[in-house]
Amino acid sequence: MWVPAYMRHLFWTGMKTTQRSESIHSFFDSYFNKTTHLCEFPQQYSCAMEVRANEEKEADANCWKYTRTLLTAFPFEAQFRYVYTDAKFKEVQVQCSRVLYVTPLEKRVVCDNVVEHLLEDIVYTRTKKKRGEIVTMQRRTYCVWFDIVSHDCGCDCKHFECYGIMCRHLIKVYYMYKVEHVPSKFILRRWRKDIQRKHMVVKVAYHDLSKTAQVQRFDKLMVEFTPSLLFYIIYPIKILIFYKHVNFIFLCHLFVNISHTINKAL
């Protein structure tokens, strides 16, 4: 495909023109087919979107619960691990692991603050038989400019402009100048895991409040507590009505039984 080579300066998040439509079609294939009736469409669509939303919530929870092991000693990799989602951090790790094949060739001073570096790197290709990229014996030279004062940097491979992930050439140059903190321009808000997605706040039909974890836990407590509470509340009232007094030891046993019931339900 020759078209992406001329569009690497545009932000496409690495997607092809038909990739998103193909993934959406494959997702809805398990819910719809040519025999699906129109009256069944709203219910099936709500079920499909509910599954999609639950998967996103579970993925967001796992990003905070689990952290991946660092592959390299680059400071940038450790910072991206605590900022980016797990899916995007894996892409960062791929670039960090490929810095091994990057070799500095030449250094040129452009002006007082800007320096250009020529880096040699191997070429990665894709085949129809394998899903990932494979390493070839071909070599290519990339030019990276670096501002010594502002620590701004750019590479002619346009990997960050196209995918939104720092390329291995930028990581190599920053490591050469001992820059330990990632510049803010390279941390995109759309990949962060510490922000709340706006589309998750909008109330829609498939957000059934009766299926949330909090509501299900409350329902479970109600089922467990209702028989015991009715017994322990009504029985002392009967004693007060018929005997006009309540034994203190009985009340102690009453509260102990209630606490045991609560601990069992939790």
URJODA-V326827 format. One record per pair of residues at least 12 apart in sequence whose ideal C-beta (glycine too) atoms are under 6 Angstrom apart, sorted by the first residue. I is the first residue (numbers start at 1). GAP is how many residues later the second one is. If there is no record, write none. Layout:
BEGIN
i=I gap=GAP
i=I gap=GAP
END
This chain:
BEGIN
i=8 gap=150
i=8 gap=154
i=9 gap=149
i=9 gap=152
i=12 gap=150
i=13 gap=151
i=14 gap=149
i=31 gap=13
i=31 gap=17
i=46 gap=159
i=46 gap=160
i=49 gap=157
i=50 gap=156
i=63 gap=22
i=63 gap=23
i=63 gap=130
i=67 gap=14
i=71 gap=22
i=71 gap=26
i=72 gap=24
i=74 gap=22
i=75 gap=105
i=76 gap=95
i=76 gap=106
i=77 gap=19
i=79 gap=103
i=80 gap=12
i=83 gap=109
i=84 gap=107
i=85 gap=108
i=88 gap=103
i=91 gap=74
i=95 gap=72
i=95 gap=73
i=98 gap=70
i=99 gap=69
i=99 gap=72
i=99 gap=73
i=101 gap=20
i=101 gap=21
i=102 gap=17
i=102 gap=19
i=102 gap=66
i=102 gap=70
i=103 gap=17
i=104 gap=15
i=105 gap=13
i=105 gap=15
i=106 gap=12
i=113 gap=34
i=113 gap=35
i=113 gap=36
i=114 gap=31
i=114 gap=33
i=115 gap=31
i=116 gap=27
i=116 gap=29
i=117 gap=27
i=117 gap=56
i=118 gap=23
i=118 gap=25
i=119 gap=23
i=119 gap=50
i=120 gap=19
i=120 gap=21
i=121 gap=19
i=122 gap=13
i=123 gap=13
i=123 gap=15
i=123 gap=17
i=142 gap=14
i=142 gap=15
i=142 gap=27
i=143 gap=13
i=144 gap=25
i=144 gap=29
i=146 gap=27
i=151 gap=28
i=151 gap=32
i=153 gap=17
i=155 gap=12
i=155 gap=14
i=155 gap=15
i=164 gap=24
i=166 gap=20
i=221 gap=44
i=224 gap=41
i=228 gap=33
i=232 gap=22
END
